[in-house]
Amino acid sequence: MKILVTGGAGFIGSHVLEMLVRDKDNVITVMDNLASGNKENIPVNVTFIEEDIRSSNVLKVFQERNFDAVIHLAAQTMVPYSIENPSEDADINLQGLINILEAARLTGVKTIVFSSSAAVYGNSTSLPLNENEPLLPNSFYGITKMTTEHYLRVYHELYGLNTTVLRFANVYGERQGIGGEGGVVCIFSRKIAANKSIDVFGDGEQTRDFVYVKDIARVLYSALEHKGFGVFNVSTNTEVSVNELIKTFEKVSGAKIKINYVSERAGDIYRSVLNNKALKMEFPIGTLTSLEEGLRNTYNYFAHAGRK
Ligand SMILES: NC(=O)c1ccc[n+]([C@@H]2O[C@H](COP(=O)([O-])OP(=O)(O)OC[C@H]3O[C@@H](n4cnc5c(N)ncnc54)[C@H](O)[C@@H]3O)[C@@H](O)[C@H]2O)c1
């Protein structure tokens, strides 16, 4: 299969590429402007095109390379940045998307898989969050993700493209940067490895649904086979408090962690967990990685070779 991965030089992209290159029949291209990605994340047998998804060259790339499928990961990924820079956020996440969708339509791409986010649910408290929950994003980033979902649905309805929306919970794992969504595991890993204390906002009883990046990569890969339009949470359906997360960190690192409890951050969601029933029914992805195993891999990465 000829596959384009936009944003392939980023955190999640790097794990998707690792998986895609295992199948020698895949011909893989990455399009990335390296805004937050790293060229070193791209394996040698993958073609790298350094390009902005908003560029007028995008159509030419599609015409030349004749893709069957696109995994669309390229995005402005930071919620606070979206609040301060709504125009730029919309420009990258919506104009960039439309540029990719039009190029896909005009060149007969069959499938688009998209990385959406739990941010589309906003502060909804009907936990665990189901895919059919009313969407009320409370950030511009959440709005652009929600709007993208509608574009994908309508491109399916009008042009028959297979379009799959995957709403990721808090993704963590090796190579994660501190800037984007869900960076708490990455921040804690670095601090604990450096024997520094960690700051916890509020009482530490706030919860998140931490999903390991290699599981995300497996789902993205499986979704290339999905037909029609579909929306799926990609999550563990398990609520883990920050205090529990720290306990698991103590187990995998062997360290006694020094914690500073500081005041809550305005606007932070207190509890978050996403139902993954639909995901499990639709995709044959087997058992998800346990938090302990995922954290061990992540901590070891940041504590040793990957620490920069
Ligand atoms: N990490 C999470 O917890 C999480 C959760 C939900 C959704 N997502 C989504 O998953 C996707 C991947 O996120 P990530 O965590 O790997 O982030 P990342 O920042 O590591 O990767 C994003 C990649 O997109 C590239 N990019 C940004 N703007 C671009 C542009 N205009 N043109 C071309 N390339 C551009 C960056 O250089 C980077 O390589 C994003 O769409 C993000 O919104 C991530």
PDBQT file of the ligand as one rigid body, heavy atoms in Angstrom, charges set to zero:
ROOT
HETATM    1  N1  LIG A 401      -0.088  13.176  22.061  1.00  0.00    +0.000 N 
HETATM    2  C1  LIG A 401      -1.358  13.155  22.478  1.00  0.00    +0.000 C 
HETATM    3  O1  LIG A 401      -1.663  12.906  23.677  1.00  0.00    +0.000 OA
HETATM    4  C2  LIG A 401      -2.484  13.390  21.483  1.00  0.00    +0.000 A 
HETATM    5  C3  LIG A 401      -3.799  13.268  21.950  1.00  0.00    +0.000 A 
HETATM    6  C4  LIG A 401      -4.848  13.491  21.061  1.00  0.00    +0.000 A 
HETATM    7  C5  LIG A 401      -4.576  13.798  19.734  1.00  0.00    +0.000 A 
HETATM    8  N2  LIG A 401      -3.299  13.928  19.302  1.00  0.00    +0.000 N 
HETATM    9  C6  LIG A 401      -3.079  14.261  17.891  1.00  0.00    +0.000 C 
HETATM   10  O2  LIG A 401      -2.200  13.315  17.304  1.00  0.00    +0.000 OA
HETATM   11  C7  LIG A 401      -1.435  13.965  16.255  1.00  0.00    +0.000 C 
HETATM   12  C8  LIG A 401       0.043  13.725  16.485  1.00  0.00    +0.000 C 
HETATM   13  O3  LIG A 401       0.393  14.317  17.730  1.00  0.00    +0.000 OA
HETATM   14  P1  LIG A 401       1.828  14.134  18.409  1.00  0.00    +0.000 P 
HETATM   15  O4  LIG A 401       1.588  14.010  19.859  1.00  0.00    +0.000 OA
HETATM   16  O5  LIG A 401       2.620  13.120  17.683  1.00  0.00    +0.000 OA
HETATM   17  O6  LIG A 401       2.409  15.615  18.159  1.00  0.00    +0.000 OA
HETATM   18  P2  LIG A 401       3.815  16.070  17.520  1.00  0.00    +0.000 P 
HETATM   19  O7  LIG A 401       3.891  17.543  17.709  1.00  0.00    +0.000 OA
HETATM   20  O8  LIG A 401       4.921  15.239  18.034  1.00  0.00    +0.000 OA
HETATM   21  O9  LIG A 401       3.591  15.730  15.982  1.00  0.00    +0.000 OA
HETATM   22  C9  LIG A 401       2.961  16.601  15.081  1.00  0.00    +0.000 C 
HETATM   23  C10 LIG A 401       3.798  16.631  13.812  1.00  0.00    +0.000 C 
HETATM   24  O10 LIG A 401       3.139  17.483  12.853  1.00  0.00    +0.000 OA
HETATM   25  C11 LIG A 401       4.140  18.310  12.245  1.00  0.00    +0.000 C 
HETATM   26  N3  LIG A 401       3.483  19.534  11.785  1.00  0.00    +0.000 N 
HETATM   27  C12 LIG A 401       2.936  20.521  12.558  1.00  0.00    +0.000 A 
HETATM   28  N4  LIG A 401       2.435  21.482  11.760  1.00  0.00    +0.000 NA
HETATM   29  C13 LIG A 401       2.662  21.091  10.475  1.00  0.00    +0.000 A 
HETATM   30  C14 LIG A 401       2.374  21.670   9.200  1.00  0.00    +0.000 A 
HETATM   31  N5  LIG A 401       1.754  22.850   9.102  1.00  0.00    +0.000 N 
HETATM   32  N6  LIG A 401       2.756  21.009   8.084  1.00  0.00    +0.000 NA
HETATM   33  C15 LIG A 401       3.394  19.807   8.173  1.00  0.00    +0.000 A 
HETATM   34  N7  LIG A 401       3.688  19.214   9.349  1.00  0.00    +0.000 NA
HETATM   35  C16 LIG A 401       3.328  19.853  10.480  1.00  0.00    +0.000 A 
HETATM   36  C17 LIG A 401       5.153  18.560  13.347  1.00  0.00    +0.000 C 
HETATM   37  O11 LIG A 401       6.419  18.956  12.852  1.00  0.00    +0.000 OA
HETATM   38  C18 LIG A 401       5.198  17.194  14.031  1.00  0.00    +0.000 C 
HETATM   39  O12 LIG A 401       6.158  16.345  13.443  1.00  0.00    +0.000 OA
HETATM   40  C19 LIG A 401      -1.854  15.432  16.282  1.00  0.00    +0.000 C 
HETATM   41  O13 LIG A 401      -2.839  15.637  15.304  1.00  0.00    +0.000 OA
HETATM   42  C20 LIG A 401      -2.429  15.619  17.671  1.00  0.00    +0.000 C 
HETATM   43  O14 LIG A 401      -3.373  16.670  17.704  1.00  0.00    +0.000 OA
HETATM   44  C21 LIG A 401      -2.236  13.730  20.142  1.00  0.00    +0.000 A 
ENDROOT
TORSDOF 0
